[in-house]
Amino acid sequence: MIDVNAARAIQALGYLRDLPSPRDDSNLPTWDRYLAAARDLALRTGWTLRDTDRALFKAGQTTNAPS
């Protein structure tokens, strides 16, 4: 599930750097770009896509939003 928290975390890991940092649901990356990044991360970690997505959500909750 793409949301601000997951998008923020995936950017902190170096993915989707060409996009502005998401501050709310109005400027999230497209689903296909987020999914490609999440799949790549899942392959690198050996986690399921579901576990990767949940970890991104949780990590994004603790990532400081840029000011």
Order of alpha helices (4+ residues) and beta strands (2+ residues): alpha-alpha-alpha
